[in-house]
Amino acid sequence: MQRILLFLYSLRAFLLFVLLEAVAIWLIVSFNSQQGSAFFNSSNKFSGKVLTAQKNVSEYFSLADVNARLLDTNAELLTELEILRKPADSAYVFVDSVLAANFEFKGAKVINNSIRLSQNHLTINKGSKHGIKPGMGVFNGEGVVGRVKGVSTNFATVISLLHTELLISSKVDSSEVFGSIKWDGVSPRYAKMLYVPRHVKVAEGDNIVTSGYNAIFPEGIKVGVISEVKQGSDTNYLDIIVELATDFTKISYVYLVENTVEAELDSLYKSSGISNE
Amino acid sequence: MNSSRVLVLTISFILFSLVQIIVLKNLVLFGMAFCFLHVLFLLLLPIETKTIPSLFIGFVLGLFVDLFYDTVGIHTASMLVIAYLRSPWIKVLTPTGGYDDNMRPTILNVGIGWFSTYSLPLFLIYNLVFFFIENLGTELFLPVVQKIIASTIFVFVLSIIVQLLFYRRRRGI
């Protein structure tokens, strides 16, 4: 017995190494899922505070750029407003609330962003206190950014579109052909569109927008532009490369969108046995 | 080891981790050369540090850096590998006269040749483990190899610069 104990004692460094490594692997496996807890990542209270302090300094360097983008968005919205404005002699018809908007929007500031890993995340300065929930869609003035992963009181972690396991249901704007956008991990400018059958005609330069099928994003938020269509190695699907609309190197402010009927939709899908990507 | 040395080590621990999460996290050269300079703290612990304390230090430092990179456990796992290999690797590299007492293996103390043979393989293993786990499930081979090699070179060059600038001969920072 004593010899066994002595033997184990002589291996103590190795045993500790194995134990701690097992803890690390457990952390990797259990906290890197898409719906993680907010404790062991950048949205916990402590790291959120540090990142906010850092962002408060560094955001001065990008003020001019942010201003220019806001001006662009403003101009677009003004144009849209002009179209919606009723002419003087028009009559107003009340539309039933069934057709009313099912989406609510919120704004937030990005305090942490990465683009060079293969599983990138952002951190934003709004949390459960401000009504942010896991699963909400995130976009900015240019296009889709990602999806909320974990939420703490004041901060939230967002899975970037530049994450090799995130699928965004989207469609070709002109022809309504739908597929899933997935990042391949190489360049932050390009992603791939999966599950588009070979017989479908798509052309370079077609716009890709969100499809609205998976209830995270409303229909029609811009994702990117098709830059290349190849026959590819897969016998069933086309190989489509999409140039992303969002410039991930310069994200400062984002909007979050919440689907107010998502719970209803989810339970409907569940009860009818449909799993949506 | 007296209390002033412990203080110096604690301060450099805090400095290394702060610099890593505030400055170097945003610094990626050419889109592939990452800089994990916090590994240098572990490498520059006094030479007679045993494996068990360095495992604990590596675990804490790795977990702390992980919080900010949103890569829970990946830095921790790689740090633990380095912490475990460090002590045997130092033993293998013992020069003929043996080591001085209480020495930290900085360039100024041990020379650039010894430091290169000591640190380069460890940096390489760190980046290898980190990018291997990080890219599990993806089919990227070439970009990962590029990242590993570029990061190793970058962090090695930066660690030489940091030591020449901030370390004095014999006694710590």
Interface residues (C-beta under 8 A of the other chain):
Chain A: R12 A13 F14 L16 F17 L20 E21 V23 A24 I25 W26 L27 I28 V29 F31 N32 G36 F40 N41 S42 N44 F46 S47 V50 L51 Q54 N112 S114 R116 L117 S118 Q119 N120 H121 T123 T157 T164 E165 D184 G185 V186 P188
Chain B: I21 I22 K25 V28 G31 M32 F34 K50 T51 I52 L55 F59 G62 D66 L67 F68 Y69 D70 T71 V72 G73 I74 T76 A77 L80 V81 A83 Y84 S87 I133 E134 N135 G137 T138 L140 P143
